[in-house]
């Protein structure tokens, strides 16, 4: 998006937004300092909006990339997959887990799997961003 300003005589100016929605605005006036200042203000606002839009696009791309990152752990009897948001995407238990383990043993195995997922996420976060998860 850019802004073209063309003098259409001594009293009229035409503003055309380029690269965005095709709008043309005519601004009438004497071309005084105040109107020129208004045009500079408009350019500044459009520049800031353009930069914000670009930053938002970059942020959306980072979020989309982060949504594809998954962490998995396979303990043999427990297999778990989580995404970078911490959402548990898959949990697969060996058929013997439900009948072979008591409540406490099952809880311990699930906690172990979740702890392993967290350690994997923390290690990648440290390598990628140089910081710890909070």
C-alpha positions in Angstrom: 0.0 0.0 0.0 1.3 3.4 -0.9 -0.1 6.8 -1.4 0.2 8.8 -4.6 -0.5 12.5 -4.4 -1.0 14.5 -7.6 -1.8 18.2 -7.8 -5.0 18.7 -9.9 -4.8 22.5 -10.1 -4.1 25.0 -7.4 -6.8 23.9 -5.0 -7.5 20.2 -5.4 -5.4 17.1 -4.6 -6.1 13.5 -5.4 -5.1 10.7 -3.0 -5.0 7.2 -4.4 -4.4 4.2 -2.3 -2.0 1.8 -4.2 -1.7 -1.9 -3.4 -4.8 -2.0 -1.2 -8.4 -1.3 -1.8 -8.8 0.8 -4.9 -10.1 4.1 -3.5 -9.5 7.6 -4.7 -10.1 10.6 -2.5 -10.2 14.3 -3.6 -9.1 16.9 -1.1 -10.0 20.5 -1.9 -8.3 23.5 -0.4 -5.7 26.2 -0.9 -2.7 24.0 -0.5 -1.8 25.8 2.7 0.7 24.5 5.2 -2.1 22.9 7.3 -3.3 20.8 4.4 0.2 19.7 3.5 0.6 18.7 7.1 -2.6 16.7 6.9 -1.2 14.9 3.9 2.0 14.1 5.8 -0.1 12.9 8.7 -2.1 10.7 6.3 1.1 9.3 4.9 2.4 8.6 8.5 -0.9 6.9 9.5 -0.8 4.7 6.3 2.8 3.8 6.9 2.1 2.8 10.5 -1.0 0.8 9.4 1.1 -0.9 6.8 3.8 -1.8 9.3 1.2 -3.1 11.7 -0.4 -5.2 9.0 3.0 -6.7 8.0 3.7 -7.5 11.7 0.3 -9.1 12.1 1.0 -11.3 9.0 4.4 -12.3 10.4 2.8 -13.2 13.8 0.1 -15.2 12.1 2.7 -17.1 10.2 4.6 -17.9 13.4 1.4 -19.0 15.1 0.6 -21.3 12.1 4.1 -22.7 12.3 3.9 -23.3 16.0 0.6 -25.1 15.6 2.3 -27.8 13.5 5.0 -28.6 16.1 4.2 -31.7 18.1 6.0 -33.6 20.8 5.6 -37.3 21.4 6.7 -39.9 23.9 6.4 -43.7 23.7 6.9 -45.6 26.9 5.8 -48.9 25.3 2.6 -49.1 27.3 1.7 -45.4 27.0 2.1 -43.3 23.8 1.3 -39.6 24.0 1.4 -36.7 21.6 1.0 -33.0 22.5 1.2 -29.8 20.5 3.2 -26.7 21.4 0.2 -25.2 23.2 0.3 -28.1 25.6 -2.9 -29.8 24.2 -2.8 -33.5 24.4 -3.6 -34.6 20.8 -3.2 -38.4 21.2 -3.1 -40.8 24.1 -2.8 -44.5 23.3 -2.6 -47.1 26.0 -1.5 -50.7 25.6 -4.6 -53.0 26.1 -3.1 -54.5 29.2 -2.7 -51.1 31.0 -6.4 -50.8 31.9 -6.6 -54.2 33.6 -2.9 -54.7 34.6 -2.3 -51.5 36.5 -4.0 -50.2 39.6 -5.1 -46.6 39.8 -1.9 -45.4 41.3 0.3 -47.2 38.8 -1.7 -45.9 35.9 -1.5 -42.3 37.3 2.3 -42.7 37.7 2.7 -43.9 34.1 0.5 -41.0 32.7 2.4 -38.5 34.8 5.7 -39.9 33.6 4.5 -39.6 29.9 3.4 -36.0 30.5 6.6 -35.1 32.2 8.6 -36.5 29.3 6.5 -34.4 26.9 7.2 -31.3 28.9 10.9 -32.0 29.0 11.0 -32.4 25.2 9.1 -29.1 24.8 11.4 -27.3 27.2 14.5 -28.6 25.4 13.2 -27.5 22.0 12.2 -24.1 23.4 15.6 -23.7 24.9 17.3 -24.6 21.6 15.0 -22.4 19.5 14.4 -19.3 21.7 17.1 -19.6 24.4 14.6 -19.4 27.2 12.6 -21.6 29.6 8.9 -22.3 29.4 6.7 -20.6 32.0 
